[in-house]
Amino acid sequence: MKKIVLITLSLLLAFSFWNCEKDDICAEGTPTTPRVIIEFYDAANPTVLKNVTNLRVEEFGTGEGVVFNENLPETSPARFLTNGNKIAIPLKTFANISEFDFKFNYGDATENNDVISFTYDKEDIYISRACGYKTIFNLTDNNPNSFPVSGYWIQNIIVNQPNIETENEIHVKIYF
């Protein structure tokens, strides 16, 4: 009788662990929806990288700025400014076009705005139950539309890599 009770309890214990599932946690480092990587170059010397000055990028028509400095407080205006030669901006996953207002020398008397429009096809790729989907993009226009709001500061835009699957390469080059 003791053997039957012991075997029954062992089987119940085994079945209780068998029905457990792994935690649904998306591991850090799992690929996510990539942003478009843009590098800035000197228009007079196209092989030389050039830093932008107080660049603010906003979703056109909304005033929503792209965050470049996540470590700064949410109330800090500097959170939305960059002074480098390379940026990453997110494209819309729910539309086939994203328009951005590139504000050069933001907050200065010499501020100059150009609007860039990216058109693309998108594809949702399943990652896992915990992580869901990521979206990859394919720029359909090899020359994104740029139209000035108050004069040109951007002189040329070149699509270097139309397939946006990772953030490990330069997708667009802007010459100014």
C-alpha positions, 0 to 999 in steps of 0.5 A: 500500500505504501508503494502505491501511495508513493508512486501516486504522489510521485506521479502527481508531483511529476505531472504538476511540474510537467505543465509548467511553462517557461516565463514569457520574457523577451530577452535583452538583445532580441532584435526589435524594429530597426530605426533608419540610420542617417549619416551627415556629410559635407556637401563640398567634400562628399567623403567627409562626415560633418556634424550637425549643430543643434539638430532637432527632428520632429514628426512633421505636423505634430511637433513630437521630437525624436529623443536623442538623449534618453538619459536627460529628464523628460522636461529637458529640451536638450533631450531632443537635440543632437550635435553628431554626424549620425542619427537614428530615427524611427519610421511609422509601423502603421503607415507607409510614409513617414515625414520629419521636420529636420530643424538645423540650429534649433532655437537659434536665429539661423534655424533652418527647417527642411522636411524629409518624406520617406516612403516604404513597404513594411513587413511584420516578422514574428519573433516569439510569443514573448517578444511579438513582432518586429517590422522591417522596412524597404524604402521604395523611393531611392530619393526621399522627398525633401522640401524646404520650409524656410530655405534649403540646408540639405543639399542632397539625400542618397539612399545607401541601403533601402532595406532597413532590417538592422541598425548595423549599417547606414541607410541614408546619407544627407549632404549639407 
